[in-house]
């Protein structure tokens, strides 16, 4: 694994979580006419699936935290690298995005978007 792939893996929680959140938000809005017409409410299940994807990004960042590949190119590997900081931020961001997605899915249990 080279430095570039270490950088992408370290930031996995950030960009995978953000894409999952954006997808969740767009699906929540775009499915409203269909939900109102059919009465079927798939939004909580979509939220669970996308929250798992965001947590997968956080896991990817966590696995990159202790990876030896993130220490390539440093003179003092025991001092840490920017990739380790990026990994920690990626874990936090991935968890935060997952919580946001779950909260949006929980709101759809009470509000359908069809309210007058």
N, C-alpha and C positions, 0 to 999 in steps of 0.2 A: 504494500500500500504506500503510495507516495504522499507528499505533503498536500497536494490539491485534493485528493480523495479524503484525506484526514480532515481537511477544512470542511468539505461538504457533509461528511458524516457528523462532525462536531455540531454543525448548525442544523442538523436534521429536525430537531424539535421546533426550531423557529419557523422554517419554511414549510415543513409538512403540516404543522399545526395551523399556520396561517391559511394555507390552501384548504385544509379541512373546514376551518371556520368560515371562510368565504363561500365554499361550496354549500355548507349548511345554511347560511344566510340566504343565498340565492335560491336554493331549493324551497326554503320556507316561504319565500315571497311568491315564487313562480307556481307553486302547487296550490295556492289558495283557491283559484277558480275551480280546479278539479275537485278539491276537497269539499267545497260548497255544493257542487253539482252531484257528487257521488255519495258524500257522507263518510267515506273511508278516510281515516286519519293515519297516514304512514309516517308523519313527521317524527314522532318519538323514536321509531325504529331507525329512521335515517340518522337521527341524532346519536343514537347508541353506536351505530356503525362508524360514523365520522369521528366520534370521541375516541373510539378504539384506534382509529388511524392516527389521530393526534397523539395518543399515548404511545403508539408505535414509534413516532418521531422522537418523543421524549426518551424512549428506551434506546433508540439509536444514538442519541446524544450521550446518554449515560454510558453506553458501551464504549463510546469513543473517549470518554473521560480518562480512563486508565490505559488507553491504547498506546502502545510503544510507537506507533506510526506518527502520533501527534507530536512526539518529541524529536523527530528528525530535524536536523539542521540547527539545533541549539547547542551552544557551547557548554552550558550547564543544565543538563536535563533534569536534575533534581530541583532546580529553581522553578520549574513550571513553564508553561508556554501560553501564548494567547489562545491557542486551541483549547486548552483546558478551561479557561475562563468562558470561551464560547460554548463549550460543552455544558458547563453549569447553567449558563443563560438558556441554552437550548432545552435542558431538562425542565427548568422553571417555566419557560414559555410553552412548551408542549403540554405540561400539566394545566397551565392557565387556560390555554385554548380548549382543552378537553372539558374543563369545568364550565367555560362559557357555552360550549356546544350543548352540554347536558342541561344547563339552565334554560337555554332556548327550547330544547326539546321538552323540558318539564312545563314550560309556559304553554306549549301547544297542547298539553293535556287539558288545560282549562279554557284556553282561548283558541277558537278555530279560525278566526279571521272573517267569519261569516256573520258576526254580531252586527245588529242594526245600529 
